[in-house]
Amino acid sequence: MSTQNNGWPVLNFDEIENTLATLHQWIQIVGKIRLKTMPWQNHSWHVPLYVSPKGFTTNPIPYDGRVFQIDFDFKKHQLSIECSNAGSVTMELYARTVADFYQELFEKLAELKIHVKIHAKPNEIDPAIPFAENTTNKAYDKDAAQAIWKAMLKANEVFNTFRSGFIGKASPVHLFWGAFDLAVTRFSGNNAPLHQGGMPNMPLDVMQEAYSKEVSSAGFWPGSKDFPYPAFYAYAYPSDALFGSQKVAPEEAFWSSEMGEFFLKYEDVQKSSEPDKVLLTFLQSTYEAAANTSKWNREDLEK
């Protein structure tokens, strides 16, 4: 798992699966704390986490005249909470249940006089076991956690490069904890039809506001039991009937009619001689497929 190509780590789903499942629950807990304490922003931009030099972070959160921040540190394998007027506390990351992690985290928040009440069940996960009762997910392998973070780190860099070529509305590069995916989205400026929802344990009104505008979105997802391959994806909402038939690059990219998205397996990027360039061609070609078939005004939206 430690083998790298230009900083891109090998990601074998079988090796990261159990740690990924535990981390997914942990980042949901931290993400929900940010959700409850941040002012609302369009398209739920107040809820994601971000890639940091150490791991994942909430970024600064205003709270009761103070600011606090929660950080996953995959170098020291710690979770830290720092508050502007109350110092900081840490807790160790190791093979422990979600229930145990949840209990200690809220004890640490209380030490800093940060009192937050979250919806204490996961979203976009089925079954949605309450965090306080989840003794199923308890794996934590340090190498696996680092590999997941380092892959996100590399994807984050390329996504930010890709984001810079667009002068229309574009999202920051977000780590959405619902599906555990890193995403970047471009907007045409046009309204979109009402989204029909369909994500497990996800409120319909949240989905409809998130997709209230026409988008071309791309991201990185570390995989699941149903699709045990870390992969990059790209989709449009709404998408034209011709979107999936467009030619995209590189040649390893493929269309999934079941998912309604283009995919490029992470290993095809990681093993290439120029991973960053290969990923950028995927991002650009899938964006062009969306923008051209949906007739975006590209002259006004691009540099």
C-alpha positions as CSV (number, residue, x, y, z in Angstrom):
1,M,0.0,0.0,0.0
2,S,2.9,2.3,0.6
3,T,4.1,2.2,-3.1
4,Q,3.7,5.6,-4.7
5,N,3.9,7.1,-8.2
6,N,4.6,10.9,-8.2
7,G,3.1,11.0,-4.7
8,W,0.0,9.0,-5.7
9,P,-0.3,6.1,-3.3
10,V,-1.6,2.6,-4.3
11,L,-5.2,2.1,-3.1
12,N,-6.2,-1.5,-2.8
13,F,-9.9,-1.5,-1.8
14,D,-9.5,-4.9,0.0
15,E,-6.8,-3.4,2.2
16,I,-8.6,-0.1,3.0
17,E,-12.2,-1.4,3.2
18,N,-12.6,-1.8,6.9
19,T,-10.7,1.3,7.9
20,L,-12.6,3.3,5.2
21,A,-15.9,2.1,6.8
22,T,-14.9,3.3,10.2
23,L,-13.5,6.6,9.0
24,H,-16.7,7.2,7.1
25,Q,-18.6,7.1,10.4
26,W,-16.1,9.2,12.2
27,I,-16.0,12.0,9.6
28,Q,-19.8,12.0,9.6
29,I,-19.8,12.8,13.3
30,V,-17.3,15.6,12.9
31,G,-19.1,16.9,9.8
32,K,-22.4,17.0,11.6
33,I,-20.8,19.1,14.3
34,R,-19.8,21.6,11.6
35,L,-23.3,21.4,10.1
36,K,-25.0,22.3,13.3
37,T,-22.6,25.2,14.2
38,M,-21.9,26.9,10.8
39,P,-24.3,29.5,9.3
40,W,-26.1,28.0,6.3
41,Q,-24.6,28.4,2.9
42,N,-25.9,27.6,-0.6
43,H,-25.9,24.0,-1.8
44,S,-24.9,22.8,1.7
45,W,-21.4,24.3,1.4
46,H,-21.4,24.8,5.2
47,V,-21.3,21.1,5.9
48,P,-18.2,19.6,4.2
49,L,-14.7,18.9,5.5
50,Y,-11.5,19.9,3.7
51,V,-8.1,18.2,2.9
52,S,-5.3,19.6,5.1
53,P,-1.5,19.1,5.3
54,K,-2.2,16.5,8.1
55,G,-5.5,15.0,7.2
56,F,-9.0,16.4,7.1
57,T,-10.3,19.6,8.8
58,T,-13.5,21.4,9.5
59,N,-11.7,24.8,8.9
60,P,-12.5,27.5,11.5
61,I,-16.1,27.4,12.9
62,P,-17.6,30.5,14.5
63,Y,-19.3,29.6,17.8
64,D,-20.7,31.7,20.6
65,G,-18.2,34.6,20.1
66,R,-15.4,32.1,19.6
67,V,-13.8,30.0,16.9
68,F,-13.0,26.3,17.0
69,Q,-11.6,23.8,14.6
70,I,-11.5,20.0,14.5
71,D,-8.7,18.2,12.7
72,F,-8.0,14.6,11.8
73,D,-4.2,14.2,11.9
74,F,-3.1,11.1,10.0
75,K,0.5,11.8,10.7
76,K,0.2,11.5,14.4
77,H,-3.1,9.6,14.3
78,Q,-4.9,12.0,16.5
79,L,-8.1,14.1,16.4
80,S,-7.5,17.6,17.7
81,I,-10.0,20.3,18.8
82,E,-8.7,23.8,19.1
83,C,-10.7,26.7,20.5
84,S,-9.8,30.4,20.2
85,N,-10.2,31.1,24.0
86,A,-10.0,27.7,25.6
87,G,-6.8,26.0,24.3
88,S,-6.9,22.6,22.6
89,V,-7.6,18.9,23.4
90,T,-6.7,15.8,21.5
91,M,-7.8,12.2,21.3
92,E,-6.1,9.2,19.8
93,L,-7.1,7.5,16.5
94,Y,-6.8,3.7,16.8
95,A,-8.9,0.6,16.3
96,R,-12.0,1.6,18.3
97,T,-15.7,1.5,17.9
98,V,-17.7,4.3,16.4
99,A,-19.6,4.4,19.7
100,D,-16.4,4.9,21.7
101,F,-15.2,7.6,19.3
102,Y,-18.5,9.4,19.5
103,Q,-18.6,9.4,23.3
104,E,-15.0,10.6,23.8
105,L,-15.4,13.3,21.1
106,F,-18.4,14.9,22.9
107,E,-16.6,14.7,26.2
108,K,-13.7,16.6,24.7
109,L,-16.0,19.2,23.3
110,A,-17.6,19.7,26.7
111,E,-14.2,20.3,28.2
112,L,-13.9,23.3,25.9
113,K,-17.5,24.3,26.8
114,I,-18.6,23.6,23.2
115,H,-22.1,22.2,23.4
116,V,-23.6,20.9,20.2
117,K,-26.5,18.5,19.6
118,I,-26.4,16.6,16.3
119,H,-28.6,14.2,14.5
120,A,-26.7,11.2,15.9
121,K,-27.3,8.8,13.0
122,P,-25.4,8.7,9.7
123,N,-26.7,10.0,6.4
124,E,-26.4,8.3,3.0
125,I,-25.5,5.1,4.7
126,D,-27.9,2.1,5.0
127,P,-28.3,0.7,7.6
128,A,-28.0,4.0,9.6
129,I,-26.9,2.6,13.0
130,P,-27.0,5.4,15.7
131,F,-23.4,6.4,16.4
132,A,-23.8,5.7,20.1
133,E,-24.8,2.1,19.3
134,N,-22.4,1.3,16.6
135,T,-19.9,-1.3,17.8
136,T,-19.7,-2.9,14.3
137,N,-17.2,-0.5,12.7
138,K,-14.0,-0.5,14.7
139,A,-11.1,-1.1,12.3
140,Y,-8.3,1.5,12.0
141,D,-5.1,0.6,10.1
142,K,-2.6,3.5,10.1
143,D,-1.3,2.7,6.7
144,A,-4.8,2.5,5.2
145,A,-5.8,5.8,6.8
146,Q,-2.7,7.5,5.4
147,A,-3.2,6.1,1.9
148,I,-6.8,7.4,1.8
149,W,-5.7,10.8,2.9
150,K,-2.7,11.0,0.5
151,A,-4.9,10.0,-2.4
152,M,-7.3,12.8,-1.4
153,L,-4.4,15.1,-1.1
154,K,-3.3,14.5,-4.7
155,A,-6.8,14.6,-6.1
156,N,-7.4,17.9,-4.2
157,E,-4.4,19.5,-5.9
158,V,-5.6,18.5,-9.4
159,F,-9.2,19.5,-8.6
160,N,-8.0,23.0,-7.6
161,T,-6.0,23.3,-10.8
162,F,-9.0,22.3,-12.8
163,R,-11.3,24.8,-10.8
164,S,-9.0,27.7,-11.8
165,G,-10.0,27.5,-15.5
166,F,-13.6,28.6,-14.9
167,I,-14.8,32.1,-14.2
168,G,-18.4,31.2,-13.6
169,K,-19.7,30.1,-10.2
170,A,-17.6,27.1,-9.0
171,S,-17.6,25.3,-5.6
172,P,-14.5,25.0,-3.5
173,V,-13.0,21.5,-3.4
174,H,-15.2,19.9,-0.8
175,L,-14.9,16.6,1.2
176,F,-18.6,15.6,1.5
177,W,-18.9,13.2,4.4
178,G,-22.3,11.8,3.3
179,A,-20.8,9.6,0.6
180,F,-17.1,10.2,1.6
181,D,-16.2,11.8,-1.7
182,L,-14.1,14.8,-2.7
183,A,-15.9,16.9,-5.2
184,V,-15.7,20.1,-7.3
185,T,-18.7,21.6,-9.1
186,R,-19.2,24.1,-11.9
187,F,-22.5,25.9,-12.5
188,S,-23.9,27.2,-15.7
189,G,-26.0,29.9,-14.0
190,N,-29.3,28.3,-15.1
191,N,-32.0,26.9,-12.9
192,A,-32.4,23.1,-12.8
193,P,-35.6,21.0,-12.6
194,L,-36.6,19.8,-9.1
195,H,-34.5,16.9,-8.0
196,Q,-36.3,13.7,-7.3
197,G,-34.0,12.6,-4.4
198,G,-33.2,9.0,-3.9
199,M,-30.2,9.0,-1.6
200,P,-30.6,6.8,1.5
201,N,-31.2,8.7,4.7
202,M,-31.0,12.1,2.9
203,P,-33.8,14.6,3.3
204,L,-35.4,15.5,0.0
205,D,-35.4,19.2,0.6
206,V,-31.6,19.1,1.1
207,M,-31.1,17.3,-2.2
208,Q,-33.4,19.7,-4.0
209,E,-31.6,22.8,-2.8
210,A,-28.2,21.3,-3.5
211,Y,-29.3,20.6,-7.1
212,S,-31.4,23.8,-7.6
213,K,-28.9,25.0,-10.3
214,E,-27.6,23.3,-13.4
215,V,-24.2,21.7,-12.7
216,S,-21.3,19.8,-14.1
217,S,-19.6,18.0,-11.1
218,A,-16.6,15.7,-10.7
219,G,-15.1,14.0,-7.8
220,F,-13.0,11.2,-6.2
221,W,-14.6,8.3,-4.3
222,P,-12.7,5.6,-2.5
223,G,-15.2,2.8,-3.4
224,S,-17.7,0.5,-1.7
225,K,-18.6,-3.2,-1.4
226,D,-20.8,-2.8,-4.5
227,F,-18.1,-1.1,-6.5
228,P,-14.8,-2.1,-4.8
229,Y,-12.6,0.3,-6.9
230,P,-11.5,3.8,-5.9
231,A,-12.5,5.9,-8.8
232,F,-13.0,9.4,-10.2
233,Y,-16.5,10.3,-11.5
234,A,-18.2,13.0,-13.5
235,Y,-21.8,13.8,-14.0
236,A,-24.2,16.5,-15.0
237,Y,-27.5,17.6,-13.6
238,P,-29.7,17.8,-15.5
239,S,-28.0,15.7,-18.1
240,D,-28.8,15.8,-21.8
241,A,-29.7,12.4,-23.4
242,L,-26.5,12.7,-25.5
243,F,-24.2,13.3,-22.5
244,G,-23.3,9.6,-21.9
245,S,-22.5,9.0,-25.6
246,Q,-19.8,11.7,-25.7
247,K,-16.2,10.8,-26.3
248,V,-14.1,11.5,-23.2
249,A,-10.5,11.0,-22.2
250,P,-8.4,9.1,-21.3
251,E,-9.3,5.9,-23.1
252,E,-9.7,4.0,-19.8
253,A,-12.7,6.2,-18.8
254,F,-16.1,4.7,-19.2
255,W,-19.8,5.5,-19.0
256,S,-22.1,3.8,-16.5
257,S,-25.7,3.8,-17.7
258,E,-26.8,2.5,-14.3
259,M,-25.2,5.4,-12.4
260,G,-25.6,8.0,-15.2
261,E,-22.0,9.0,-14.7
262,F,-18.5,8.7,-16.3
263,F,-15.9,6.9,-14.3
264,L,-12.1,6.5,-14.4
265,K,-10.6,4.0,-12.0
266,Y,-8.1,5.5,-9.6
267,E,-5.5,2.8,-10.4
268,D,-5.6,3.9,-14.1
269,V,-4.5,7.4,-12.9
270,Q,-2.1,6.2,-10.3
271,K,-0.2,3.8,-12.6
272,S,0.1,6.3,-15.5
273,S,3.3,8.0,-16.3
274,E,1.7,11.4,-15.8
275,P,-1.2,11.0,-13.2
276,D,-2.0,14.7,-12.8
277,K,-2.3,15.2,-16.6
278,V,-4.4,12.1,-17.1
279,L,-6.8,13.2,-14.4
280,L,-7.0,16.7,-15.8
281,T,-8.0,15.3,-19.2
282,F,-10.8,13.3,-17.6
283,L,-12.1,16.4,-15.8
284,Q,-11.9,18.7,-18.8
285,S,-13.3,16.2,-21.3
286,T,-16.3,15.3,-19.1
287,Y,-17.0,18.9,-18.4
288,E,-17.0,19.7,-22.1
289,A,-19.4,16.8,-22.7
290,A,-21.8,18.3,-20.1
291,A,-21.4,21.9,-21.2
292,N,-21.7,21.1,-25.0
293,T,-24.7,18.8,-24.8
294,S,-26.5,21.1,-22.3
295,K,-25.6,24.1,-24.4
296,W,-23.9,26.2,-21.7
297,N,-22.6,29.6,-22.7
298,R,-19.0,28.6,-22.4
299,E,-17.7,31.8,-23.9
300,D,-18.9,33.7,-20.8
301,L,-17.9,31.0,-18.3
302,E,-14.4,30.1,-19.2
303,K,-11.1,31.9,-19.2
